[in-house]
Amino acid sequence: MNQQTICTLDDIIPETGVCALIDGKQIAIFRTKENDLFALDNYDPFSQANVLSRGLIGGTTITDDTGTAKEVLYVASPIYKQRFNLATGQCLDDESIVLNTYKFKLDGNNVVANYE
């Protein structure tokens, strides 16, 4: 597994995202107010633009197939406002759309990508 330092945690303002270019692909990396990191494709399939790193982070309650309600964090596209689950990449407004997710970790204060 390859690792690459992207930035420091301080480079990402809480409740916002940044874009990183990893192996030629744009990845949107988000930091929550609890300092959790999430990473998705930066490409918004609805507007066909690389803009999700500029989206708005929010939270909502969804009900799964068993009827269990759970809180999820999402990013809303800055263009047409479709919401994507930060943990899974699933579009909350069109279940046929799922973005790729990526693994990141903190190493001290460094945000590090883990990829193959």
C-alpha positions, 0 to 999 in steps of 0.5 A, spaced: 500 500 500 502 506 498 502 512 502 502 520 500 502 526 505 497 531 502 497 537 507 496 538 514 490 538 518 491 545 519 490 546 512 483 544 512 478 548 515 473 544 520 467 543 516 470 544 509 474 540 504 480 541 499 482 538 493 488 533 492 491 530 485 493 523 487 495 519 481 492 524 476 485 523 479 482 529 483 480 527 490 475 531 495 478 531 502 473 533 508 474 535 515 469 535 520 468 539 526 470 533 530 477 532 526 474 526 522 476 525 515 472 523 509 474 523 502 470 522 495 471 523 488 471 531 487 467 530 480 460 531 481 456 527 476 450 531 475 454 538 473 459 534 470 464 538 474 470 537 479 467 541 484 465 537 490 471 539 495 467 546 495 460 543 497 457 544 504 457 539 509 451 537 513 447 532 516 441 528 516 437 522 518 436 516 513 432 510 514 435 504 512 431 498 509 430 495 516 426 501 518 432 503 523 434 511 523 441 513 523 444 520 522 449 521 516 454 526 514 453 529 507 456 534 502 452 538 498 454 539 491 455 547 490 452 547 483 445 543 484 445 541 491 445 533 490 447 530 497 453 525 497 454 521 504 461 522 506 462 515 509 459 511 503 459 516 497 452 514 496 447 520 493 442 521 498 437 524 492 439 519 487 440 512 489 443 510 482 449 514 483 455 512 488 462 516 488 468 512 490 471 513 497 478 513 499 482 512 505 485 517 509 489 518 516 492 522 520 499 521 522 501 526 527 498 533 524 499 530 517 493 528 512 496 522 509 492 518 503 493 510 503 492 507 496 494 502 492 
